[in-house]
């Protein structure tokens, strides 16, 4: 390498590197140096090495401190935003929970503008999950199951009378549905289809459909055999349905709401179908031959939000129930069950030998109870409807053969009071109330709903309920045991939920509730009984004594009173709270005993 010359004098630059050992720079090195300079140079090198070592040690310490600070900082940031460190599997679980919520059959009631409808589309899962960032989008697209829940809204019906002009949204929804089906790949689907509505053309005398609706219908019909759960919320034009029944080899549950949704025998090839929900049951004749009734185990019949012919006709109901011999769960929601017109002869009973759960939220449910036989019924729910008296339900439960099988009962408070609807009657007799409960020795859960706005009657009925469930039962002929001893009313009762209108804490019959709980302490498996005075009042001692005779005590585990009194009761539990003076000493003692010493697992208020 040629040496570098100085630009001013032309001499060699001593600081430049050169490999030419024969250059004058090396030939002319001076020899007139002191021997001590060698020692000084060595000392300087040692000093430089020591300083470098110290600096390196300081750098190492600083790097260690930096790593500790970074570690703690990352921990803090993860606490603030743990989403940045979640593995993809956890993301998928979170996304799946958002997708698996119930179907939204139609847009929210607030979506009555273009902006609101776009927002309803944008915020629906899984589209909202995939629109956050690139990472979330990649996770969402990698899991076909996230896209397997498909919802289609009938926008023409929803916005036909508004100025929204839904045609652009219909086209957008069609493309959105096609994209979702593509992303779902071959995964079994859960679909809610809002139906296809056309407009009647007076000139051509034909129903005309929007091209987007027809394209959507073709896509839906192509993937119907992949559905595990299907909700048909609207009608399907018959001219577009296949002539032969489709093969629904995966279908497990169906909801049918349209007046004339499908053709005869449409779901007959559905070997796995077990659950059926029919809305607008008054049009049952249109779908009577549509499903394989014999294999249905869960049936729900509703009249829907209609005002015309909203009742369920008893003859159609019985004819339908006779088709489902293996029914396990039955739900009825109707304004009324109408009797068979002009029919005077006794109606043959319908036997549902496998029925376990009956939910009859209808005014005239006694029409059904009179002819229904369910010897294995476990749960009976009449809701907050208006049965007229308890005698009819008592006889119906007895005739149905369910007295020894019912473990859960939900009834209206009016059912407990003879003449509840009579304005002259304000007192309920415990013996009349207890007649029903004496038939249910295995009842474990009792729920009572308040009906109407008459607080005095709800209060009287609730008091009668507590008195009838308190041991010993009222000493009347109805409640006498076979050996002349007072019968135990509902000895297996574990939960009591009383949803009545208690306006204030003072209105709650604390003494009666204490008597009810106290009377049920001490029943052991050996038949021996112990009074409360013989037991210590602590929950721990009750639990210890419960196993004295080899089996647990029969304790009422849960007492549930109206939720709106919770804060008030909690405030009054303070020792220095002057509001406690509103309670008389007996009620106060009962309240404190229930909260602290009753042995209740839960006292929900």
Steps between C-alpha positions, in 0.01 A plus 500: 500500500652836399566739787288816535689828435434833661320736262700804613862381533488166315652303789363171627205506740630318809145412613417303188527125495752336274625147463820609326759421766774626275366856498701786646255521792649182639856549376534839667359409845700675774709307754564789738228413753539437872473138624255618767246583232442128442396453861276806481331361190440167673353677802277705273374184333420342837314812607300502178417131540380563857286792392352294214426216743327738744297655221404155372390397851289815528346427160413147614335636815305754299386230256385284792308792649353574158375143464336514844328829419381367163364186667303698760382744237369217283321354800332832567405544136357148493288582801372811328445324167523119545352461155849547354633184662202264462565190291291446190310213664367735769400752236301230323317409821407866557388545141298178515316620811403815315374299203311238700254746653138458392383596153392859446188441295483861382701821530470698825193719531727805490634406154256716310753715317772421251773571752336285770447208262862515384603499865285192564676322214845616608474400866371147445740215573722367351531796265579734787777268622664485158492877451719604795852440369704278268576252778135457599397471138753222440377314808135537396560384145698198621198351684203403278286430809487873574315556173258210536220705662320674217226761542287644221252783563193559287566869444209547259247404768675697772536824306223481242321810631806713575717727291805284550479343151649166605601379151865599543509334841342187355777477240761564767353230724505251213870555434566483870319164526695359204828607660404344831403168341833497316691558822301230681620246241346157576419564867146408617288814512254667734276723292227756561325583174259793497313388190441646158227758442386617161286783369174435319496647151150601400585505130667162468289345779813344642715532807834655415813444708811709527801343322703513823230305683494233233878471503491466879228236477706293256803518730290403803335203329842376391634485858185390687616135518801619701286656775498363855261770623258686276261787565253586223367841602321573175346345192678335208340517153378152419601528137865514604490201734617157379226258406640216711587516872856606574740283700557669839737242646647748754189692602426486876269797569253702292304819563212577262333841513374566151135452415581281201878446515561163339334227301347175622760257629784751476676376818400134486857394417647632826595195709671708774219752548396516867402860578214687333373854563185616322396866515149591384375159605145593393622426145620151595299346216750644251794306643333191646672273246829684490705341780550145637291548814565158653866576574448846656600521868475878555200696373421870539173646372438875492234714343744784433438874496169487321159630598277289278427139592777515761356216703599134479212273411481203733421246228805603292717497810391151605538372144856635492590356841374160394769501228792538745499194731865552602459864602717603797453879508185697406459879497172679427476877465160627401239750604237229531427131440157485344270206559374283217185673369180299535680210668316357801637145525798426726834553327735205494814578701839538334773296667856635484689233687843665455404861574728655763462876455174688438490878464145622438480880491141536391185625665278198453759228559252292700348393167825317434561380856166321507597266217879478538658198667871531586603245764870599484456878510782668695455872443168686465503872418179699461689831518322818596185420302156510656373157603172554681530269798725246656239222521509439125878482491497271801259261332689522171833418664335207674335374179819544299672254731779748575455531875801285582733633230481883499813654652468858368183714496451856372156653550327835537414633844135526392487122477550475875200710596145375435307789350813704441325695226204577731549852640316403820756233598817633663602206721639168384454187711810287549303174489375577148850589388657189650272258319709529183834464675394188689489323164867582436714319758813520280472869414844663531466837326195727534470830313201727556440808282293801594219593262316827466539820698295414810765503771265396781400179323858415408597557862216279628581223254869509591416470868273206426780340300752529785249370752407202285867402462573537872499183710270382641258555217149639565296249694220432255355195333682580178844485653454206737736208444389140469586434865313799634814710540553834336661451160832656409447750217778477238761336725764511224466875435846653452432830320218753544484796262220748573483766227225715647466873555654570841504878509721541808697282737228544760253325267707180483363250754834429665344308788314266265812444292695418815229258613510333159878452508507413870231235465711315242815473712567165660344243264761223479527176316436295815157651551609681817428867532685771688364838590685821432558545875693173505728624223751781519403790276815511291505372147820305569336309785190433290720351232685291758180377662348423159705181482429384855253235385675407178316725254480877451234723649219603271564875490342761279816602315382808307239761581457764230298817560460800265833627374415870538508476880862378510670836553247604759550185707878524476486858627279399791741231609727771646499518879463878523258546213193688631288351220501172694256658743227454237511124559332368810726294731351168391552573131850628568592184690361288216694698239828471692443130560437439129815685403733360763377179657236334285731265314375631166756461227356808331252764606451691175324830534 
